[in-house]
Amino acid sequence: MFEHFFQCPYCWEEISMLLDTSISKQTYVEDCEVCCNPIEITPIFQAQELIGFEADSLEQ
C-alpha cells in the first residue's frame, strides 16, 4: 500500500488515500474525507512506483 496526498477537486482541501500498488492501473470512486463528494481516482503504477495519478470530480 502507498499513501498519496492530493487536493480534493470539490473543496480543494488536501486529503490522503491509501493506494494498492499491486495493480498497475485502476479506476474507482472514493468519497472525500472532508466534504464527502465522490472523487474518481485513477492511479497508475509501474514496478510498484506511482507514475501517474488523477483525481476528478464526477460532476457533468
C-alpha positions as CSV (number, residue, x, y, z in Angstrom):
1,M,0.0,0.0,0.0
2,F,1.1,3.5,-0.8
3,E,-0.2,6.7,0.9
4,H,-0.8,9.6,-1.6
5,F,-1.7,13.2,-0.8
6,F,-3.7,15.3,-3.2
7,Q,-6.3,18.1,-3.4
8,C,-10.0,17.3,-3.5
9,P,-11.5,18.6,-6.8
10,Y,-14.5,20.0,-4.9
11,C,-13.3,21.6,-1.7
12,W,-9.6,21.9,-2.5
13,E,-8.6,20.5,0.9
14,E,-5.5,18.3,1.0
15,I,-6.6,14.7,1.6
16,S,-4.8,11.3,1.5
17,M,-5.7,7.9,0.3
18,L,-4.1,4.5,0.5
19,L,-3.4,3.1,-3.0
20,D,-2.9,-0.5,-3.9
21,T,0.5,-0.8,-5.6
22,S,-0.1,-4.4,-6.8
23,I,-2.5,-3.3,-9.6
24,S,-0.7,-1.3,-12.4
25,K,-3.8,0.8,-13.5
26,Q,-7.1,1.1,-11.8
27,T,-10.1,3.5,-11.6
28,Y,-12.5,3.7,-8.7
29,V,-14.6,6.2,-6.8
30,E,-13.9,7.3,-3.2
31,D,-15.7,10.0,-1.2
32,C,-13.6,13.0,0.0
33,E,-13.0,12.6,3.8
34,V,-13.7,16.4,4.2
35,C,-16.7,17.3,2.0
36,C,-17.9,13.7,1.2
37,N,-18.3,14.3,-2.5
38,P,-17.4,11.4,-4.8
39,I,-13.9,11.5,-6.5
40,E,-12.9,9.3,-9.4
41,I,-9.4,8.1,-8.6
42,T,-7.1,6.8,-11.3
43,P,-3.6,5.8,-10.1
44,I,-1.0,4.2,-12.4
45,F,1.9,2.2,-11.1
46,Q,5.0,0.8,-12.7
47,A,7.1,-1.6,-10.7
48,Q,5.1,-0.5,-7.7
49,E,6.1,3.1,-8.2
50,L,3.4,5.7,-8.7
51,I,3.9,7.2,-12.2
52,G,0.5,8.8,-12.8
53,F,-2.4,10.0,-10.7
54,E,-5.8,11.7,-11.5
55,A,-8.5,12.8,-9.0
56,D,-11.5,14.0,-10.9
57,S,-14.9,15.2,-9.8
58,L,-18.0,13.3,-11.1
59,E,-19.9,16.5,-12.0
60,Q,-21.1,16.6,-15.5
